[in-house]
């Protein structure tokens, strides 16, 4: 099998850009990182944005060491000229 770790390299989370709260499975928001939904892939994130009509959120790739965390804008409000 080689040296491939069974542990995920990072978590995929959806975060509100204003409140910095994370999305949970039920569509509610939480400030507790451990309650946040870890999405299996980007397609799941995009589908959820549509399901809950999310606006002004970002995808956060959360690593064990937060200096490596990456946040990317997703689910922009429509009609903002961008």
Buried (B, 14 or more C-beta within 10 A) or exposed (E): EEEEEEEEEBBBBBBBEEEEBBBBEEEEBBEEEEBBBEBEEEEBBBEBBEEBEBBBBBBBBBBEEEEEBEEEEBBEEEEEEE
